[in-house]
Amino acid sequence: MSERGTTSLKITRLGWTAYAVAAAVLVLDQISKLWILGVLGREQGASVPLLGPLHLTMVHNYGMSFGLLKNSDWGRWLLIGFSIVVVIGLAIWVRKATRLLPVIGIGMIIGGAIGNNLIDRVLYGYVVDFIDVSRLYFPWVFNIADSGISVGVALLLLDSFLSEESKLSHQTQ
């Protein structure tokens, strides 16, 4: 293999950090889902109060945001395929990472995408959602992987904002 070919395979320390974050999110997500399936079973709507406004409620999420693709088997496989492409793209992108904030965000997104859209949809045909805080007027039931994806996207947006601020401050000096 040429010198150039070997350097393109290198992953920065931050890249490895992203993979570790992805693994942590994935493991927490899958362990929590196995636990909740043991507590609630698979019955749609089964619910137990946990603490204050927090309930554990079994929801089978067949679609994606706003119920899109929820009534089609081909939609399930489309979401699985899309997730594979996203995970591969993010895993390649993060190999050369140079800043911690986007690394953590990308790792969280990768772990969440693998947990929800790959493992759950292949194993169950739906995503296992169970964290229910609807008593706080948040109408959606979600899981650890959803949280990882949401926080990961927020970290990427924050990093983008901070990077732009840094560029602007350097330009004005």
Residue pairs with C-beta under 8 A, 6 or more apart in sequence:
10 95
11 19
11 95
11 96
12 95
12 96
12 97
12 98
14 94
14 97
14 98
14 99
14 100
14 103
15 94
15 95
15 96
15 97
15 103
17 97
17 100
17 103
17 104
17 107
18 94
18 97
18 103
18 104
18 106
18 107
18 110
19 91
19 94
19 107
19 110
20 107
21 103
21 104
21 107
21 108
21 110
21 111
22 107
22 108
22 110
22 111
22 114
23 111
24 107
24 111
25 107
25 108
25 110
25 111
25 112
25 115
25 144
25 145
25 148
26 111
26 112
26 114
26 115
26 119
26 145
28 144
29 111
29 112
29 115
29 116
29 143
29 144
29 145
29 148
30 115
30 119
32 130
32 143
32 144
33 115
33 120
33 128
33 130
33 143
33 144
36 56
36 58
36 128
36 130
37 128
39 48
39 56
40 46
40 47
40 48
40 56
40 57
40 58
40 130
41 58
42 58
42 60
43 58
44 58
44 59
44 60
45 57
45 58
45 59
46 57
46 58
47 55
47 56
47 57
47 58
47 132
48 55
48 56
49 55
50 56
52 135
53 133
53 135
53 136
54 131
54 132
54 133
55 132
55 133
55 134
55 135
56 130
56 131
56 132
57 130
57 132
57 141
58 128
58 129
58 130
59 128
59 129
59 130
59 132
59 141
60 124
60 126
60 127
60 128
60 129
61 70
61 126
61 127
61 128
61 129
61 141
62 69
62 70
62 71
62 75
62 76
62 125
62 126
62 127
63 69
63 70
63 71
63 75
64 70
64 79
68 75
69 75
69 76
69 78
69 79
76 121
76 125
76 126
79 117
79 121
80 117
80 118
80 121
80 122
82 117
83 113
83 114
83 116
83 117
83 118
83 121
84 118
86 109
86 113
87 110
87 113
87 114
87 118
90 106
90 109
90 110
90 113
91 110
93 106
94 102
94 103
94 106
94 107
94 110
97 103
97 106
99 159
99 163
101 155
101 156
101 158
101 159
101 162
102 155
102 156
102 159
104 152
104 155
105 151
105 152
105 153
105 154
105 155
105 156
105 159
106 152
106 156
107 152
108 148
108 149
108 151
108 152
108 155
109 148
109 149
109 152
109 153
109 156
111 145
111 148
112 144
112 145
112 146
112 147
112 148
112 149
112 152
113 145
113 149
114 145
115 143
115 144
115 145
115 148
116 127
116 143
116 145
116 146
116 149
117 127
120 126
120 127
120 128
120 145
121 127
127 143
127 145
128 143
129 140
129 141
129 142
129 143
129 146
130 141
130 143
131 141
131 142
131 143
131 144
131 147
132 141
134 140
134 141
